[in-house]
Amino acid sequence: MNYTVTITIALKEGMLDPEARAIRHALANLGFPAGDLATARLFRITLDAADAAAAKEEARQMCERLLANPVIHRYTIEVE
Amino acid sequence: MRFAVVQFGGSNCDRDTHHVLADVCGVDTDLVWYKDGLVRPYDAVVLPGGFSYGDYLRAGAIAARTAIMADVVRHAKGGGLVLGICNGAQIGSEAGLVPGTFTLNAYPKFISRHVYLRVENAASPFTSLYREGEVVRVPIAHKEGRYVAPADVIARLNREGRVAFRFCDEHGNATPESNPNGSAENIAGVLSEAGNVLVMMPHPERASESVLGTEDGVKIFNSMIAHIEEHGRQEA
């Protein structure tokens, strides 16, 4: 079966997000004062797997072995 | 005695590092293309600065997962010396040679300037020619150099003398103002548990000849050479 996994990688709670801080500042300059602002990175990957659970497990291994750095990142995986 | 300087696609301090080792320090040094692997024993492996794989994903993340890094990890586990400089530090931490990681500077821009470092541990294979507490002047050039690690890891690094260098002012005070990138506790260089791996964001190879304005960095390479002369080659 072909699945599309969507992986979202974000900084762990409490981690400094310098890009978010700069973007928030730029938005405020444009007249959009934002309260909290967080950034994240999204990967959309198509893959072949036996079932949705297997697709999710493969995506989890991708995160653990390359896409995320466990020191600073957390991630979520959606399968469709 | 033989050193290797590993070249990844996008390394750009490889030849500078080779020049310092071969021409300034006078040690036999091979430039090793990453696809060739470490095909002979080396006393020390240097991961040089640059922008391997264009810093895609995270600086050092992709280079850390190449086959030659398995060779480098094996070399380190056997007790061989590994020095990671700048992008080499990012690669080394991504490969798990030291705990923690180097990520986007607190103010997210590229910084290229000279900084002061305080030598925190003058007993390691990389720092034995310094005095503890000595203040040295070496350049940095990075955008992802802020050292981050869990609090318990940093406590352990402090306890075990594994912080090799801290960013400081010219008098040796590790202040927030003298911390260029927001690194945890001004940490600029970290040693592995066994002490035979050093990763550091500053560039000692750019501070190894008087014509460059500072020779403070060359003691790192000469400390490594002295260590190897004393202890011999550690075979994996």
Interface residues (C-beta under 8 A of the other chain):
Chain A: M15 L16 P18 E19 R21 A22 R65 L66 L67 N69 V71 I72
Chain B: L57 R58 A61 I62 R65 E94 P99 G100 T101 T103 L104 N105 A106 Y107 P108 R146 V148 A149 P150 G182
